[in-house]
């Protein structure tokens, strides 16, 4: 079965279909897809730092795609696809692609790259829910408090609710702030 080739319209459709996303702006006036207030896709304006080495002209249709880390960036750059880098982004976990070259990608591959960019910026709970993974109910607590609860065998909100405030405060690593945060958990 033939794969569907990606189009520039797919970028927004894929990003908008991910939970918690919004279209905002960054870098002054650049349209940016965000999750939790953090950008994961940015439409790059033509700029002297992004010049096509073959034509010497400014790129006019660049999309900056955040990557989870520098290793993921290196993998995309080494994949032989249309992703590339410029000096301005060498130390930043992101790759660039020309919108006009998206037809060189299978749409499914573009979905994977954009979803990875989203997951790198989205809150952990949202990512876990999206992928159907178990959600850590205590992820927002300080690491010391999470370790104390785990050490006491408390791994669910139901188990937490079975304990008195005095029992919880007696755990090394659970203080008044952690107790207050624990009470606020859904």
Backbone as JSON, one array per atom type, in Angstrom:
{
  "sequence": "XXXXXXXXXXXXXXXXXXXXXXXXXXXXXXXXXXXXXXXXXXXXXXXXXXXXXXXXXXXXXXXXXXXXXXXXXXXXXXXXXXXXXXXXXXXXXXXXXXXXXXXXXXXXXXXXXXXXXXXXXXXXXXXXXXXXXXXXXXXXXXXXXXXXXXXXXXXXXXXXXXXXXXXXXXXXXXXXXXXXXXXXXX",
  "N": [[0.84, -1.17, 0.0], [0.55, 2.19, -0.85], [2.22, 4.89, 0.67], [1.06, 7.92, 2.2], [2.05, 11.08, 1.17], [3.53, 13.79, 2.93], [2.25, 17.1, 3.56], [2.46, 20.74, 3.68], [0.11, 21.62, 4.97], [-0.46, 19.51, 6.6], [1.19, 19.81, 8.82], [0.05, 21.72, 10.63], [-2.42, 20.43, 11.03], [-1.69, 17.99, 12.23], [-0.33, 18.87, 14.54], [-2.36, 20.38, 15.8], [-4.08, 18.38, 16.47], [-3.0, 17.14, 18.65], [-3.13, 16.72, 22.21], [-3.82, 19.55, 24.29], [-2.62, 21.55, 22.79], [-1.86, 24.75, 21.33], [-2.09, 27.53, 19.09], [0.25, 29.95, 19.01], [2.46, 32.74, 19.46], [5.94, 33.4, 19.09], [9.32, 34.58, 19.45], [8.82, 37.24, 18.91], [6.94, 37.67, 16.59], [6.39, 35.27, 15.41], [4.5, 32.57, 14.19], [3.72, 29.9, 16.28], [3.46, 26.61, 17.38], [2.34, 25.51, 20.44], [2.54, 23.85, 23.65], [1.43, 23.67, 26.88], [2.4, 26.24, 27.18], [4.9, 26.14, 26.05], [6.9, 26.22, 23.18], [6.9, 23.98, 20.41], [6.94, 23.71, 17.7], [7.97, 25.97, 15.27], [7.42, 28.56, 13.01], [9.81, 29.74, 11.07], [11.09, 32.93, 10.39], [12.34, 34.49, 7.38], [15.81, 34.97, 7.51], [19.12, 36.26, 8.03], [20.7, 34.32, 9.17], [19.89, 31.96, 8.17], [20.54, 30.64, 5.39], [20.28, 29.35, 2.16], [22.63, 27.08, 1.13], [23.14, 26.37, -1.52], [21.84, 28.17, -3.28], [22.34, 30.64, -2.12], [20.41, 32.26, -1.21], [18.0, 33.57, 1.18], [16.3, 31.28, 3.23], [12.84, 30.87, 2.94], [10.75, 29.44, 3.89], [10.87, 27.96, 6.35], [10.52, 25.53, 8.91], [10.93, 25.12, 12.3], [11.64, 22.43, 14.25], [11.29, 21.14, 17.36], [13.39, 18.87, 19.14], [13.55, 15.95, 21.26], [16.05, 15.75, 22.51], [19.64, 16.22, 22.1], [20.63, 13.89, 21.0], [18.43, 12.78, 19.67], [18.12, 14.77, 17.81], [20.51, 14.47, 16.33], [20.0, 11.95, 15.25], [17.82, 12.47, 13.54], [19.05, 14.27, 11.79], [20.94, 12.61, 10.66], [19.43, 10.83, 9.25], [19.16, 10.94, 6.54], [17.12, 12.29, 5.43], [15.18, 15.25, 4.81], [15.7, 16.97, 6.86], [17.66, 19.49, 8.43], [20.38, 21.5, 9.7], [21.49, 24.65, 11.0], [24.07, 27.04, 11.69], [23.11, 28.76, 13.7], [21.44, 27.14, 15.22], [22.98, 25.05, 16.15], [23.65, 24.25, 18.82], [21.23, 23.78, 19.93], [18.41, 21.82, 20.69], [16.91, 21.09, 18.15], [15.66, 20.78, 14.82], [15.62, 21.8, 11.37], [13.34, 22.18, 8.64], [12.35, 22.56, 5.29], [9.23, 23.75, 4.36], [8.39, 23.42, 1.77], [9.57, 21.08, 1.05], [8.32, 19.01, 2.29], [6.88, 17.06, 0.96], [8.65, 15.06, 0.49], [8.53, 13.42, 2.6], [6.89, 10.71, 4.27], [3.58, 10.93, 5.44], [3.03, 9.63, 7.85], [5.57, 9.48, 9.02], [6.06, 12.17, 9.48], [4.06, 12.65, 11.35], [5.1, 11.19, 13.5], [7.51, 12.59, 14.07], [6.54, 15.17, 14.73], [4.9, 14.52, 16.89], [6.8, 13.55, 18.69], [8.19, 15.95, 19.13], [6.2, 17.46, 20.36], [5.77, 15.85, 22.67], [8.18, 16.2, 23.97], [7.96, 18.7, 25.06], [5.52, 18.86, 26.34], [3.52, 18.61, 29.39], [4.34, 15.96, 31.63], [2.24, 14.36, 32.6], [0.2, 14.79, 30.71], [1.38, 13.72, 28.44], [1.65, 11.02, 29.22], [-1.06, 10.32, 29.51], [-1.92, 10.68, 26.86], [-0.54, 8.67, 25.51], [-1.59, 6.49, 26.74], [-0.39, 5.52, 29.01], [0.42, 4.63, 32.42], [-0.3, 7.08, 34.87], [1.65, 8.98, 37.05], [0.5, 9.8, 40.09], [1.76, 11.44, 41.86], [3.6, 13.07, 40.65], [3.97, 15.83, 40.71], [4.91, 16.43, 43.17], [7.71, 17.12, 45.33], [10.86, 15.46, 44.82], [11.91, 14.2, 47.12], [9.62, 13.86, 48.71], [8.11, 12.17, 47.04], [9.77, 9.9, 47.04], [9.61, 9.24, 49.76], [6.89, 8.6, 50.04], [6.72, 6.42, 48.27], [8.49, 4.68, 49.58], [6.98, 4.1, 51.78], [5.11, 2.54, 50.72], [3.04, 3.78, 49.4], [1.41, 4.32, 46.59], [-0.74, 5.11, 45.16], [-3.5, 7.45, 44.9], [-5.63, 6.63, 46.45], [-4.41, 5.05, 48.4], [-2.94, 7.03, 49.63], [-4.96, 8.62, 50.71], [-5.86, 7.0, 52.73], [-4.19, 7.38, 54.83], [-3.41, 9.28, 57.76], [-2.85, 12.8, 58.39], [-0.87, 13.07, 60.3], [0.48, 10.61, 60.13], [1.54, 10.83, 57.56], [3.16, 13.11, 57.78], [5.05, 12.1, 59.45], [6.7, 10.68, 57.84], [9.95, 10.6, 56.56], [10.88, 13.2, 54.59], [8.46, 14.15, 53.87], [6.93, 17.08, 54.31], [5.24, 20.01, 55.58], [4.63, 21.52, 53.26], [4.64, 19.57, 51.19], [2.6, 17.97, 52.14], [0.42, 19.72, 51.95], [0.38, 20.03, 49.16], [-0.19, 17.38, 48.46], [-2.77, 17.08, 49.45], [-4.1, 18.63, 47.62], [-4.15, 17.17, 45.32], [-5.86, 15.56, 42.64]],
  "CA": [[0.0, 0.0, 0.0], [1.34, 3.41, -0.97], [2.15, 5.82, 1.81], [0.62, 9.28, 1.89], [3.11, 12.07, 1.3], [3.2, 14.91, 3.82], [2.06, 18.42, 2.97], [2.53, 21.8, 4.69], [-1.15, 21.67, 5.73], [-0.41, 18.44, 7.6], [1.9, 20.27, 10.02], [-0.93, 22.28, 11.57], [-3.44, 19.43, 11.34], [-1.1, 17.03, 13.17], [-0.06, 19.56, 15.81], [-3.63, 20.77, 16.42], [-4.71, 17.15, 16.95], [-2.37, 16.67, 19.89], [-3.79, 17.34, 23.37], [-3.28, 20.72, 24.99], [-1.84, 22.45, 21.93], [-2.43, 26.02, 20.93], [-1.28, 28.3, 18.17], [0.63, 31.21, 19.64], [3.58, 33.4, 18.79], [7.2, 33.52, 19.83], [10.31, 35.35, 18.71], [8.19, 38.49, 18.51], [5.73, 37.58, 15.78], [6.41, 34.02, 14.64], [3.51, 31.57, 14.56], [4.37, 28.82, 17.01], [2.6, 25.62, 18.04], [2.78, 25.39, 21.83], [1.83, 23.0, 24.61], [1.83, 24.12, 28.22], [3.12, 27.5, 27.03], [6.23, 25.9, 25.47], [6.87, 25.98, 21.75], [7.53, 22.76, 19.87], [7.07, 23.95, 16.26], [8.02, 27.41, 15.03], [7.59, 28.97, 11.62], [10.98, 30.62, 11.1], [11.09, 34.04, 9.43], [13.59, 34.61, 6.63], [16.81, 35.65, 8.34], [20.48, 36.11, 7.51], [21.34, 33.14, 9.75], [19.37, 30.77, 7.48], [20.76, 30.87, 3.96], [20.42, 28.13, 1.36], [24.02, 27.07, 0.67], [23.21, 26.19, -2.98], [21.41, 29.37, -4.01], [22.79, 31.84, -1.44], [19.21, 33.03, -0.86], [17.4, 33.28, 2.48], [15.18, 30.34, 3.27], [11.6, 31.61, 3.2], [9.68, 28.53, 4.32], [11.44, 27.03, 7.31], [9.85, 25.11, 10.13], [11.84, 24.66, 13.35], [11.0, 21.33, 14.97], [12.03, 20.8, 18.58], [13.65, 17.45, 19.33], [13.64, 15.66, 22.69], [17.42, 15.97, 23.01], [20.62, 16.33, 21.02], [20.76, 12.57, 20.37], [17.32, 12.67, 18.72], [18.46, 15.71, 16.73], [21.53, 13.83, 15.5], [19.36, 10.85, 14.52], [17.06, 13.06, 12.42], [20.0, 14.84, 10.82], [21.63, 11.5, 10.01], [18.48, 9.9, 8.63], [19.18, 11.06, 5.09], [15.92, 13.0, 5.0], [15.28, 16.68, 4.49], [16.0, 17.78, 8.04], [19.01, 20.03, 8.42], [20.75, 22.36, 10.81], [22.27, 25.84, 10.65], [24.93, 27.43, 12.81], [22.3, 29.39, 14.74], [20.78, 26.1, 16.01], [23.9, 23.94, 16.41], [23.64, 23.8, 20.21], [19.84, 23.74, 20.36], [17.76, 20.55, 20.34], [15.89, 21.33, 17.13], [16.08, 20.66, 13.43], [14.84, 22.62, 10.44], [12.9, 21.55, 7.4], [11.63, 23.47, 4.42], [7.85, 23.31, 4.12], [8.29, 23.04, 0.36], [10.16, 19.74, 0.86], [7.59, 18.02, 3.09], [6.44, 15.98, 0.08], [9.66, 14.0, 0.52], [8.25, 12.63, 3.8], [5.61, 10.05, 4.44], [2.82, 11.64, 6.46], [3.2, 8.91, 9.12], [6.86, 9.88, 9.59], [5.88, 13.53, 9.98], [3.28, 12.51, 12.59], [6.02, 10.74, 14.55], [8.44, 13.68, 14.41], [5.81, 16.23, 15.42], [4.47, 13.98, 18.19], [7.99, 13.55, 19.56], [8.46, 17.35, 19.49], [5.16, 17.8, 21.34], [6.01, 15.11, 23.91], [9.37, 16.76, 24.63], [7.59, 19.96, 25.71], [4.24, 18.73, 27.06], [3.59, 18.09, 30.76], [4.47, 14.5, 31.67], [0.92, 13.75, 32.8], [-0.5, 14.86, 29.44], [2.03, 12.74, 27.55], [1.27, 9.68, 29.68], [-2.46, 10.12, 29.17], [-2.04, 10.56, 25.41], [-0.01, 7.38, 25.09], [-2.26, 5.42, 27.49], [0.52, 5.0, 30.03], [0.0, 4.98, 33.77], [0.06, 8.44, 35.3], [2.13, 9.06, 38.43], [-0.31, 10.83, 40.74], [2.59, 12.27, 42.72], [4.68, 13.66, 39.85], [4.17, 17.24, 41.01], [5.52, 16.56, 44.5], [9.18, 17.11, 45.33], [11.43, 14.11, 44.73], [12.01, 13.63, 48.48], [8.28, 13.44, 49.13], [7.76, 10.99, 46.22], [10.53, 8.75, 47.56], [9.06, 8.89, 51.07], [5.61, 7.92, 49.83], [7.01, 5.1, 47.68], [9.09, 3.86, 50.63], [5.92, 3.69, 52.7], [4.16, 1.71, 49.97], [1.94, 4.61, 48.94], [1.61, 4.52, 45.16], [-1.97, 5.61, 44.57], [-4.19, 8.46, 45.71], [-6.46, 5.92, 47.43], [-3.52, 4.7, 49.52], [-2.6, 8.29, 50.31], [-6.13, 9.07, 51.47], [-6.03, 6.12, 53.89], [-3.24, 7.81, 55.87], [-3.69, 10.54, 58.44], [-1.82, 13.82, 58.21], [0.22, 12.77, 61.23], [1.26, 9.5, 59.56], [2.28, 11.33, 56.4], [4.21, 14.03, 58.25], [6.08, 11.31, 60.12], [7.59, 10.11, 56.83], [11.1, 11.45, 56.27], [10.77, 13.74, 53.25], [7.15, 14.77, 53.73], [6.76, 18.21, 55.21], [3.97, 20.73, 55.48], [4.37, 21.9, 51.86], [4.28, 18.36, 50.46], [1.28, 17.55, 52.64], [-0.55, 20.62, 51.33], [0.29, 19.66, 47.75], [-0.84, 16.06, 48.39], [-4.21, 17.3, 49.66], [-4.65, 19.3, 46.45], [-4.16, 16.24, 44.19], [-7.19, 15.04, 42.23]],
  "C": [[0.89, 1.24, 0.0], [1.13, 4.3, 0.25], [1.71, 7.18, 1.31], [1.78, 10.23, 2.13], [2.63, 13.24, 2.16], [3.06, 16.2, 3.03], [2.23, 19.48, 4.05], [1.27, 21.88, 5.55], [-1.17, 20.6, 6.83], [0.24, 18.9, 8.9], [0.9, 20.79, 11.05], [-1.98, 21.25, 11.97], [-2.92, 18.44, 12.38], [-0.93, 17.69, 14.53], [-1.36, 19.91, 16.53], [-4.36, 19.55, 17.0], [-4.1, 16.59, 18.22], [-2.97, 17.4, 21.08], [-3.05, 18.56, 23.91], [-2.52, 21.7, 24.13], [-2.62, 23.73, 21.63], [-1.51, 26.67, 19.91], [-1.02, 29.64, 18.82], [1.71, 31.87, 18.81], [4.8, 33.34, 19.7], [8.17, 34.27, 18.93], [9.68, 36.61, 18.14], [6.89, 38.31, 17.77], [5.61, 36.26, 15.03], [5.33, 33.06, 15.12], [4.22, 30.35, 15.15], [3.31, 27.89, 17.59], [3.18, 25.38, 19.42], [1.94, 24.36, 22.58], [2.33, 23.41, 25.98], [2.64, 25.4, 28.16], [4.5, 27.36, 26.42], [6.11, 25.55, 23.99], [7.53, 24.68, 21.35], [7.65, 22.81, 18.35], [7.03, 25.46, 16.05], [8.23, 27.66, 13.55], [8.65, 30.07, 11.6], [10.87, 31.69, 10.02], [12.39, 34.01, 8.62], [14.58, 35.45, 7.44], [18.2, 35.35, 7.8], [21.21, 34.9, 8.1], [20.9, 31.85, 9.05], [19.4, 31.01, 5.97], [20.96, 29.52, 3.26], [21.83, 28.11, 0.79], [24.15, 26.92, -0.86], [22.89, 27.48, -3.72], [21.95, 30.67, -3.4], [21.63, 32.73, -1.0], [18.75, 32.65, 0.56], [16.33, 32.21, 2.32], [13.93, 31.13, 3.63], [10.49, 30.73, 3.78], [10.16, 27.49, 5.33], [10.51, 26.77, 8.49], [10.92, 24.6, 11.08], [11.08, 23.62, 14.16], [11.86, 20.97, 16.17], [12.25, 19.28, 18.61], [13.79, 17.19, 20.83], [15.01, 15.95, 23.29], [18.37, 16.02, 21.81], [20.82, 14.99, 20.29], [19.66, 12.38, 19.32], [17.56, 13.6, 17.53], [19.45, 15.05, 15.78], [20.93, 12.69, 14.67], [18.56, 11.39, 13.33], [17.99, 13.61, 11.36], [20.71, 13.74, 10.03], [20.73, 10.56, 9.25], [18.45, 9.98, 7.11], [17.95, 11.77, 4.55], [16.21, 14.47, 4.74], [15.53, 17.56, 5.69], [17.44, 18.27, 7.97], [19.19, 20.96, 9.6], [21.46, 23.59, 10.23], [23.07, 26.23, 11.89], [24.13, 27.98, 13.99], [21.68, 28.36, 15.7], [21.7, 24.95, 16.42], [23.83, 23.39, 17.84], [22.23, 23.71, 20.78], [19.2, 22.45, 19.86], [16.58, 20.82, 19.41], [16.51, 21.12, 15.76], [15.2, 21.58, 12.6], [14.45, 21.78, 9.24], [12.17, 22.61, 6.59], [10.22, 22.91, 4.2], [7.68, 22.82, 2.69], [8.86, 21.64, 0.09], [9.42, 18.66, 1.66], [7.07, 16.86, 2.25], [7.44, 14.84, -0.01], [9.45, 13.06, 1.71], [6.96, 11.87, 3.64], [4.89, 10.78, 5.56], [3.0, 10.97, 7.82], [4.51, 9.28, 9.8], [6.77, 11.29, 10.17], [5.07, 13.52, 11.28], [4.21, 12.13, 13.73], [6.95, 11.86, 15.0], [7.73, 14.78, 15.19], [5.33, 15.75, 16.79], [5.63, 13.93, 19.16], [8.33, 14.97, 20.02], [7.47, 17.8, 20.56], [5.45, 17.15, 22.69], [7.21, 15.64, 24.68], [9.02, 18.01, 25.43], [6.34, 19.85, 26.58], [4.45, 18.27, 28.5], [3.57, 16.56, 30.75], [3.13, 13.8, 31.79], [0.14, 13.71, 31.48], [0.06, 13.84, 28.45], [1.62, 11.33, 27.94], [-0.18, 9.37, 29.31], [-2.62, 9.9, 27.66], [-1.58, 9.18, 24.93], [-0.61, 6.2, 25.87], [-1.37, 4.78, 28.53], [0.01, 5.37, 31.41], [0.53, 6.37, 34.16], [0.5, 8.38, 36.75], [1.34, 10.15, 39.13], [0.51, 11.8, 41.57], [3.7, 13.01, 41.97], [4.96, 15.12, 40.19], [4.78, 17.48, 42.39], [7.04, 16.56, 44.36], [9.68, 15.67, 45.36], [11.53, 13.44, 46.1], [10.67, 13.11, 48.97], [7.84, 12.21, 48.34], [8.48, 9.75, 46.72], [9.97, 8.29, 48.91], [7.75, 8.13, 50.92], [5.84, 6.52, 49.26], [7.6, 4.16, 48.72], [8.07, 3.36, 51.63], [4.85, 2.86, 51.99], [2.96, 2.47, 49.45], [2.19, 4.95, 47.48], [0.37, 5.05, 44.45], [-2.59, 6.68, 45.47], [-5.07, 7.8, 46.77], [-5.61, 5.53, 48.65], [-3.13, 5.94, 50.31], [-3.75, 8.72, 51.22], [-6.39, 8.21, 52.72], [-5.16, 6.54, 55.07], [-3.68, 9.13, 56.49], [-2.57, 11.53, 58.15], [-0.62, 13.53, 59.1], [1.09, 11.65, 60.7], [2.12, 9.98, 58.39], [3.42, 12.24, 56.82], [5.34, 13.29, 58.96], [7.06, 10.69, 59.13], [8.72, 11.1, 56.55], [11.02, 11.9, 54.81], [9.42, 14.38, 52.99], [7.02, 15.85, 54.78], [5.42, 18.87, 54.97], [3.63, 21.08, 54.03], [3.93, 20.68, 51.05], [2.9, 17.87, 50.88], [0.18, 18.42, 52.01], [-0.73, 20.28, 49.85], [-0.44, 18.33, 47.58], [-2.34, 16.21, 48.58], [-4.87, 17.91, 48.42], [-4.73, 18.38, 45.23], [-5.56, 15.73, 43.91], [-7.28, 13.56, 42.45]]
}
